[in-house]
Amino acid sequence: ADAAAPASVDILAVAESVASQEASAEAKCTTVVGTLVAVGGASKVIYPQAELESGGSATYLCGDVNSGFEGNIALTCTAGALKGNADSCAPKSCDGTISVDVGTQTATVGPDTAMLSGTTRAKACSSVNVAYSDDFLFSCSYGTLTADISSCKPGCLTSTVVTLNMSGSSQEWRPSADMSSGAKETADCASVNNGYEGTVEITCFFGVLSVNMAKCQAKSCPVGTTFDVTLSGSTAQVSTTAVITSGLTGTIPCSNVNAAYSGDIIASCVQGIIISSRVEGCSRQCLTTDTPLSVELGGSTAQVTPTANLQSGSREYDRSCGDLNGGFDGVFSLVCANGALSAEIGGCAEKNCGPMTAGVSVTAEGTTKTIGATADVASGDKYQTLCEYVNPQTTGIVEMQCYRGELSVVSAVCRLNPCEPWDFTIATVDGISGLAKPMEQILSGNTGVGSCSDVNIEYSGTMELGCVKGLVTVTDTSTCKRTCSVYASSVEVTLGSDRYTVVPADRIAHADSGTQECSVVASGWSGDIDLYCDDGALSITDTNCTADPCEAGMPVTATLDGVLGYAVLISTTESGKTGTASCNAINPRYTGNFTVQCFAKRLTAGSMSGCMSSCDSSVITTFVLDGVNKTVAPVSMIVSGESASQSCDTTDSGYTGEIVLACEQGSATVVSNTCAGKGCTRDKLASGASSDGILDSDFDVENATINHLDTWNVSCTTVNPLYLGDITMQCFAGQVTMDLSDCGGPCAKPDGSSMVHGEFYTTNCSDINPLFGGLVNNTCVKGDLRLDDSQCLPGCGPDLTRT
């Protein structure tokens, strides 16, 4: 075992002792020399268990510093100084057991294998108490093992009781063994109530027993369950032929009680017992041995019986109506109603006649023949056929009648064949051959007429036709006259000042009238032209043509100021009258209307004098603003005769207010303006230069705000200390301007120095001309050195004579 640290150590004394020792690389670490080590959240001064040579090492248990840790602290000695390294210390794991309580049971349990500190591990709750389900959790913290059983779900013990209730019966039930939560057991439903079958399902939920009786159901009545039934005075014992569910009903054939009856007996089952039966569904049958039924049809009576026993409410179908009366077709039905037999004869109908019915004898113009119906004929109806089927040279109608499948002749009106409108012969009119047909029936041996146009479309009128035993003959075509057609006949007409060719709208027969629309002859005209045809010659009997007006919206082409465009008529204008159209539609720069002429629904452009030119941005005008000529143009189009306002900054960005421009025939003028120049603020700068280009500086405006046109002076020395005078500053339309004209100097002296404006110096006149005496004044005037030699006087030299 590890040795314990000294019971009592005077650290100060040890420190003084160590400090008093002479430093040596060979110094040892004695058992009284310690070092402070931290493990987890605990710190402790530890000592070697034996003296260590310099460079030697030893270990110290981590648990002696912090009981929740395991492993060793590494101790090293260097020149008498002890150091400890706790990097190998780790939290203690858990590998033991603890006592755990689950419900009423206690057990000593632990994890199957060691657990690292800070981890958890699940274990079945049933390992402590078999009546509990799910898992509880082991937790390991620095070697201490704990258990959390909050997730364990309680089960149900054999002492737990639940009452089973079923249709008035009840019984207590207990588990045969302890049940875990979620476990299930079953019980026989009959053990609770003998009238039921199936199983009861009991489930344990967290110590509570829950009952589910959904699978319990009342007992059915099995096949062969017997009971007594009375039917029509007879009582018999019958058995069920199928299982009947409790609470429901089943059926047994009525014939099981009485063979003369059909239908079903209804039996009710409750918990395996037939408690009642009903015979309302039993009905007596109609037997083949019963008395026959008398049935009357079409005046005849017949006796009938079913071909087999017929149940009540049923029918025997498809009995032939001919069995009741030979003059009838169709089928009838026998109906049985509780032993009473009846017949439904609505499907019986008198026999019709048809192609298979025997024919009758008919005579036409001496010829006799047997004929019949070629189609079905209802009994009582009449049937007609042509006489030509009896004698091909005759015409007329043979009428027959059908009665219960037999034909008889009612009448036969036959005569020799006439010529009908569908009969024809070949005829020729003006060299053209075609088919000539009677316009109406012509009796044999008589004459009639046919249409000339049937033979030759270019002719009208009628020709004479004859008829011999149905054959058509042509007797005379001289009455056929030529028609006036669209492609063969025409005539001229004058509309306005123009002549036009008129043709008929449709073919006009000889000696007949027709019309043609004026609009077909000439566009722009309405009405009709009346025409007359005389054997192919067309003539005009009346002209009723009227020139059409020009409708509003009709287009017209015009050129305005070199621009070709389209406009529309503003309002409907009568032919021969003048209308108007918009100038703007031709040229967007113009307003007003120009005139157009209308004639027969046609328009031509007239005078453009009504068109007024507008003013757009290309139209520039001038006006005077603060004594300065300014130019301005409309920012948007102004219609001629109107005015518009726009901002003053459209002529000069230094102005505010509005300018009113007026437009007249493409020329703009300034009517009025409220333009005001913008002021100058302190942040504005002014620039200027004198004529010699040396002034090129920016000047701050000293005033906070300066009104438009206000002036002030700034000393010229602000530009150049050699300059005298004042610079005149002015605010104009938001900009600062300078007038440097009053700034004077500097001037350069001959010796290279400078002099200011107004300064002067003197030189001898002889410097200019050696014959003169006196002084010359040299004055600096605004940078210009001016010489005043008015004081120079000529002197006397050796070459001059005095006078």
Secondary structure by P-SEA (a helix, b strand, c coil): cccccccccaaaaaaaaaaaccccccccccccbbbbbbcccbbbbbbbcccccccccccccccccccccbbbbbbbbcccbbbbbccccccbbbcbbbbbbcccccccccccccccccbbbbbbcccccccccbbbbbbbcccbbbbbcccbbbbbcccbbbbbbcccccbbbbbcccccccbbbbbbccccccccbbbbbbbbcccbbbbbcccccccccccccccccccccbbbbbbbcccccccccccccccccccccbbbbbbbbccccccccccccbbbbbccccbbbbbbcccbbbbbbbcccccccccccccccccccccccbbbbbbbcccbbbbbccccccbbbccccbbbbbbcccbbbbbbbcccccccbbbbbbcccccccbbbbbbbbbcccbbbbcccccccccccccccbbbbcccbbbbbbbcccccccccccccccccccccbbbbbbbbcccbbbbcccccbbbbbcccccccccccccbbbbbbbcccccccccccccccccccccbbbbbbbbcccbbbbcccbbbbbcccccbbbbbccccccccccccccccccccccccccccccccbbbbbbbbcccbbbbcccccbbbbbcccbbbbbbcccbbbbbbbcccccccbbbbbbccccccccbbbbbbbbcccccccccccbbbbbbcccbbbbbcccccccccccccccccccccccccccccccccccbbbbbbbbcccbbbbbcccbbbbbbccccccccccccccccccccccccbbbbbbbbcccbbbbbcccbbbbbccccccc
